[in-house]
Amino acid sequence: MGRPLFLSAEQRQRLETALYEEDSAVQRAAFTELQTPEELHAFASHYNWDDGIRDMRGVIENPLCDRGTALMIYWLTDGVFLLDRPQYGGEVWDLAMEIEKRFLSGFYLGRNFCFDPGGSGQPDGEAEARRVPKEMKMATPGEIVDASWEALGGAESSNS
């Protein structure tokens, strides 16, 4: 699976608050306090897309966002093959296109986390679909990490 992406107790608390706090002001404040590429990667790994894209946009716009994290989010959008911005789900498509633009321009400098889209090709039966740039189909350099809740807490997680 990869090396555990260990977070300190303080980082885990901040992450849990940013992901699950019901008070939106407290949740937003915790999100803005995510301070490391590890925290951003863990956030993106556990994010509930039903909550909209505002926070994911915050991740991809953060200079600490790792190339592997950005590419993982890109493929999670499921909109990368569309020719045009769809009326429904257009914000997600816009997010994918913003990641693509930033990725290709070299905005994402961190190379800590490997993400391998598996050479994702064109979907079957969509001859009119746009071509995804080859750079977006290649694995990023870095380590393969396990961002499961168990890994985030290391040995401490079994005590919580």
Buried (B, 14 or more C-beta within 10 A) or exposed (E): EEEBBBBBEEBBEBBBBBBEBEEEEEBBBBBEEBEBBBBBBBBBBBBEEEEEBEBBBBBBEBEBBBBBBBBBBBBBBBBBBBEEBEEEBEBBBBBBBBBBEBBEEEBBEBBBBBBBBEEBEEEEEEEEEEEBEEEBBBBBEBEEBBBBBEBBBBEEBEEE
